[in-house]
Amino acid sequence: MNGISFRTAVPDDAPACAEILAQWVADTPWYPLDNPQSASNDAMVERILNGAVVLALDGDTVAGFLSVELGQLDCLYLARAYQGRGIGKALLDQCKAYFPGGFSLWTLAQNTGAQRFYRREGLIETARSDGADNEDNLPDIQFYWPGQRGTR
């Protein structure tokens, strides 16, 4: 993870983030949508303007990002070339620092790699849904990070 830095995203960063999301969609055979609205450039600009988006940067290259909104981790994605290098953990640690009192997230039930990652990083499964309330119409799982001891 040498050389990785972090900063808050600005609207000009939206295309790089949208490209990472689009690549995840293309690389995920079980994912049902070819071009989900949530992976569009416009959706990324909206995330950046309405919440907090933190970038993991390798020089000027966006290696990954996370988006938080309303006390919830909305998404955490890495470019394919940067997976398995500790960058996802470092981004999640950024979220933990931002929300020391805890936060929640939803991940698709079929995304077993994400589930393993979140469990390994101390998040606890708290709920499941049939997917009727998400864009993908796929069952999903809510995870919760209870925060650091002594925080409110």
C-alpha positions, 0 to 999 in steps of 0.5 A, a space after each residue: 500500500 506504499 504511496 497511497 494517499 487519501 483525500 476528499 473527492 470533488 465533482 471532477 473526480 466523479 468520472 474516475 469513481 464511476 469508471 471503477 463502479 462500471 468495471 465492478 459491474 462488468 466483472 460481476 457475472 451475477 450482477 443483473 444490471 448492465 448500466 445501473 444508475 448508481 454507477 453513472 457519472 451523474 450519480 457520482 457527482 450527486 454522491 460527492 455533493 450530498 455526502 462525503 466521498 473519500 478517494 484512495 490515490 496512487 499518485 494522481 490515479 484513483 485506486 478506490 473510493 468510499 462514499 458515506 451519507 446519512 451515517 451509512 457507508 454507501 459504497 466502497 470500491 477499488 479498481 481491479 488493479 488495486 484489489 488485495 493490497 490493503 487499500 480497502 481496509 485503509 478506506 474502511 479505516 477512514 470511515 471508522 475514523 469519520 464515524 467513531 460511534 458506529 455506522 451501517 452499510 448494506 451489501 448484496 447477499 451474493 457478494 460473499 467477498 464483501 461479506 468476508 471482508 466486512 466480518 473480518 474488519 469487525 462489522 456485524 450482520 444485523 438484518 437481511 432483506 429480499 432486495 425489494 428496496 434496492 436498485 438491483 432487486 437482489 437480496 442484501 445484508 445489513 452490517 453494522 460497525 458498533 464503533 470504538 469503545 468509549 465513543 458516543 
